[in-house]
């Protein structure tokens, strides 16, 4: 049995064409530039997500303060109805809920002011502020 045909070994010189080195350097530089652009794109996307999260957080704070204010107004109304039955207790409760109303109104204004400052700083940095579709038109005008 024969073991196969052996081909003669040639002594070939493996020379690269003259442009291979230049093309490989160019491709490497282009790959680095694309990677850098991709990194900057991811960073910008992360920053935009952070801004949207902050805006949603401020909207939640505003809603929370509005709900508390609404409840305090409701309790104050109930106290005004019941106050004639026991004037001393009625006056104490009326003062308590009047203070709560003032507190929630001040907190609500504070949240609005912080949002205005945040929006101005975001605009100063050249950032685009996007408003979610879930936000009501009356809310947009408040910001």
N, C-alpha and C positions, 0 to 999 in steps of 0.2 A: 504494500500500500504506500501510496505516495503521501507525503505530509503536506503538500500544497506547493504552490509555485512561489518561489521567492523572487521578489522584484529587486533589481539592483538599487542600492542606495545611492542617491545622487547628492552631491554636495552643493545644495542651493543656498545662495545667500538670500536671507530674508530682509530685504530692504523695503521700507515703507515709502509710498509715493511722497513727493515733497510737500503736499498740502495737508497731509494727515495731521501733523503736529499743530498747524495753525487752526484747522477746523476743530480739533479737540479742545484747544484752549478757548476758542470762541464759544463752543457749546457749553463748556464749564462755566464761563463767565455769565452766559445767558441763564443757566440754571440757578446760579447764585442770585441774579437779579429777580428772577421769577419767585424764588423762595422768599426774598426780602419783601416783594410786593404782596405775596400771600400772607406773610406775617403781619404787615401793616393793615391789610384788609381784615384779618381776624381781630386785631387790636381795636380797630374802629368799630367793628360789629359788637365786640364785648362792651365797649364804652357806650354805644347806643342802647344796648340792653340794660345797662346800669341806669342810664337816664330814664328809660321807660319804667323801670322798677321804682325809681325814686318818685316819679310822677304818680304812679299808681299808689304808692305808699302815702303820699301827701293827699291824694284824693280820698283814701280810706280814713285818714286822720280827720279830714274835713267832714266826711259823712258821719263819723263817730261823734264829733262835736255837735253837728247839726241834730243828730238823734238825741243826744243828751239835752240839748237846748229845748227841743220839742217836748221831751218828757217833763222837764222842769216847768215849762209853760203849762202843760196839762195839770201837773200837781198843784201849781199855783192857782189855776182856775178852780180845781176841786176845793182847795183850802178856802178860797173866797166864797164858795157856796156854803161850806160847812162852818165858817168862822162865826156867823151870827149865833150859833148854838152855844159856843163857849168862846167868848171874846179873847180871853187871855191866851189860851192855847192857839186860837186862830191867828192872833197877832204874831206869836212866836213862829208858827209855821209859815206865815206869810213872809216874815223877814228872812227865814231860812231859804225859802224857794226864790225869793227876790235875789238873794246873794248867789244862789246857784245859777240863775239866769244870767246875772252879770258875769259870773265866772266862765260859763260856756260861751257867751258872746265874746269875751276877751280872748279865750282860747281859739275860737274860730277866726278871729281877726289875726291872731298870731300865726296860725297856720297859713292864712292867705298871704300875710306879709313875707313869711319864709319862702313861700312858693314864688312870689314876685321877685325876691332877691335871687333865688335859685335860677329862675328863668332868665333874668338879666345876665347872670354870670355865664349861663349856658350860651346865650346869644352872643355875649362878648367873646367867647371862645370860638364862635363861628359854628356852633352846633345847630343842627336842625332839631326842632322839637316836634315830635309827632304825637297826635292825640288819638287815642284809641277810639274805635267806632262806637264803643259802649258808653262813651262819655256824652252826656246830654248837652245840647246847645247852651242851656243856661249856665252849665258848669264851664264851658269853654270861655264864655264872656267874663266869668269871674277871674279867670287866669289871665 
